[in-house]
Amino acid sequence: MKAFKRYRDYGFFDQDIRLTKLSKLGDPLEKLNQGIDFELFRKVLEDGFEKVAKGKGGRRPFDYVMMFKILILQRYYNLSDDQIEYQLNDRMSFMRFLNLTISDDIPDSKTVWNFREQMVNLELVDVVFDLFLKELEQLGLVVNEGKIIDASFIEVPKQRNSRAENKQIKDGETPKSFDENPNKKEQKDLDARWTKKNNVSYYGYKNHIKADAKSKLIIKYEVTDASVHDSQVLDNLLDEKDADEDFFGDSAYRGQKQQDIISQKEMIDKTCKKGYKNNPLTEQDNAINKEKSRVRSRVEHIFGFMETSMNGMNLYAIGIKRVEGIVGLMNLTYNMFRKIQLQAV
């Protein structure tokens, strides 16, 4: 009968065997480490955190690049701070991704939370997103032959408020009951909103993205509460760099105001035509719409990757500022994995 080793009997050789097996099974984190040069982010992280770094003394902070990689891990697996702490201690693939051994000190959940909070407050998420985008452009992965605009819901935990409190929040006011209880106020989201689409109600925010039509890389994004109509951020997402490119969007971007914006940006409008009761679409219109939709539907691949490979777009965060930072990291994480896919072709 085969004898089983006790846990303490396992050594580095056994660990190496297990990691080799993970590699053969296709560890996505190993591919991420091989495909992304995370040292690219070191300077902007160190320069940014110098603004809040304290003087000598006290515990030495964890390496900034390693902490940044933990945030990427969180977004890829959609883990809470407590969950990421547990998984960092438990999973070999996580430790290998961060170049940690079983004997190394590992950040706890509060350290991860604090690092992300500082990144958000220092507005470093936008900086690292733009920095990586420049890298993608230099590699020739951004094709610039067309742009797709779309949005997806970012759901957050529903709030249990009274009708009167909800009305005050909707009107942009802070309920008096929240101010009277600071602990309660900290747990209340004054920025998230309800909306309905196809008779389904959603509570939270929206991730509005502009994607490169051919590469399916996210070029720009904006976060709003869920009640903001997709078309309202069109002017902010498009810029002069998009001139002479095709614009692809669904029927939400078909209004006159939106068409004027597309024209002002000197883009070629490729939104699908809408049929009306007294003016139905012709066979030719339907055929053209079908061709346009083949390109526009590529944006669904982006959100599909986030829903499946990245374990969904539901977040446990309070307030639009925090959600903006986490969504920015989510979009960046997608771009990292998309880069690896593009370079593997």
Phi, psi and omega in degrees: 000135183290131179275141179260139178284146169284156184306319184289348179278349181281141180236192182297328180296317178295321179297320180295322178298316180296318180293324177297320178295319178299320179297317180295329179281350177091055179298113181297333181287328176294319177295323179294318178296323181284330185267344182238129175271094183291344176293344175304329186267353188300312186297314182292327178290313181294318178297319181292315184283345175299334181293333182246359181295139179271171181290186182297155182103160182081179183287136179291133181292154175293157179304131185296321180293320178297318179296322178296320179294329176295321178295324176293319175302315179303316184287323181294322181258000181049061183253144174287173179296319178294321180293320181293324178299315180297313183293327177297327179276340189255325191260126179297321182296325177292316181295319178296319179302324182264002181060044179249153175246173181297339183266354182280151175287135183242135181300142177270178185297324180292323178294318178296314179301314182295320180297316179294320178300318180292322177300318180294312182295327179274000180058037181276343180296314177299323182295312182290326177297312181294324179298316180291326178297320177298321177299317179296322178293318180295331178279356179076020182275339175271115190275326179059045174247013180160152179233143176244133177246134175197173181219154177223151182284141172245102184274142178233165181305135181291143180270142178257086181243162174283166179300320181295319179295318179297323179294318178297317179297316180298328179276004178083018181253158175260119180305141181300325181297333178286316180296329181284345181228090182305321180296321178292320182297323180298334182263005182255133179263111181269358185253330182292152181220158175273150170206169181228137177220128183052042178065016175248131182270140179230146177232124178146240189221179175230141174255101179270126182234152168246121183243148173290123189300323185273315184275342184062031173270143178279123184263325183205154179211160175212141181250131176227173171288164188294339183281346181288127180293144183309320186291342186289342181255007183303315182297326180284329183280326180273148177213182185296337179293341183273358182305141178072005176263159176285142176250127179240128178203164179277191186297343179295340183253022186265351182294165182298318180299318181291321179295326177295319179295315179300320179293318179297327178279001178060039177260162179263114187289117178240028175288151182287142176289150178252140176267150180234163184304316181265000181213071183290159179289145176277170177299322179294318178300316180296321179294318179294317179300322180297319179294317179296320183293332178299327177277312184300325183293348179298334179295334178294334177295324179295307181291331177295320177297319180294323181287324186260293183296329181257015172060035171096167182244021175275135184236151173251078182217153182241125176095145186293330181296314178294317181297320177304315181295315182291320178295322176300318177293325177297314180294322177295316179299317176302312181300324179297313180290327178293323177302315181297319179298316182295320182282346178277343182289000000 
